[in-house]
Amino acid sequence: MNISIRILDRHELGLVREVADVVWPVTFRNILSQEQIAYMMNMMYAPEVMDREYDSGISFYGVFDGERPIGYLVLGPCDGHLGTAKLHKCYLLPEFHGRGIGSMMLSKAKSYALEAGYSRLRLNVNRHNEKAIRAYLRNGFATVETVDNPIGNGFFMNDYVMEVAL
């Protein structure tokens, strides 16, 4: 394994969608309906959505095994929380789980946020995504609130908000 993490240019944002197309159905198949997964994929990974986020200053990082994209991080400011960065997305192909790569990704996200001048890193995680919750807890995050965010079409994101001091 030759794992690296680097910032993506605008023309590479499609790599994020390629990995998401594999990761999302596996991650959420026992948590969300197929309809909600499809709705959220379009809501978050449509090219125009990612372009708009990129233009607004949100940073996209690719995780690679050699040249192969195997994961991604999406990081930016956390609205309404001065000094806090938001880890919008953190996903890794299932075949790479259990190798310490997720912890490496979270460590990099913390470093990137600290380098950008933030003192805290915050994220939302589905309340039923037990594997991710355990990973975040192992990496120093703590639950700070429970939220139910309506996202349209009658769907909700039922999340824990987790945070770590940098």
Secondary structure as UniProt FT lines:
FT   STRAND          3..7
FT   HELIX           10..12
FT   HELIX           14..28
FT   TURN            29..31
FT   HELIX           34..45
FT   HELIX           47..55
FT   TURN            56..57
FT   STRAND          59..65
FT   TURN            66..67
FT   STRAND          68..77
FT   TURN            79..80
FT   TURN            82..83
FT   STRAND          84..92
FT   HELIX           94..96
FT   TURN            97..98
FT   HELIX           101..115
FT   TURN            116..117
FT   STRAND          120..126
FT   TURN            127..128
FT   HELIX           130..138
FT   TURN            139..140
FT   STRAND          142..152
FT   TURN            153..154
FT   STRAND          155..165
//
